[in-house]
Amino acid sequence: MGFLAFLLLGLIAGAIAKAILPGENGGGWFMTLLLGVIGAMLGGWLGGLLFNAKLEEFWSLQTWALAIGGSIVALLLYGLVTGRRSKA
């Protein structure tokens, strides 16, 4: 997967992660992109470590699940570090 495709994947995965998590999540589109890319990298790393799964193809369901899952984890960690609390 190319660099621009990875950035697009991260942006979309970050936006989906923000939509999934309840409450007010800080950051604009740049923070969404950054957390999404970090989350996609984290999801790919954890997926490779635990399940021997990789982020190889853009249109793969496995790639999207790993990227969105990693973005959710990254968003939760960002909330813990910045002190933002989600309100259900």
Secondary structure, 3 states (H helix, E strand, C coil): CCHHHHHHHHHHHHHHHHHHCCCCCCCCHHHHHHHHHHHHHHHHHHHHHHHCCCCCCCCCHHHHHHHHHHHHHHHHHHHHHHCCCCCC
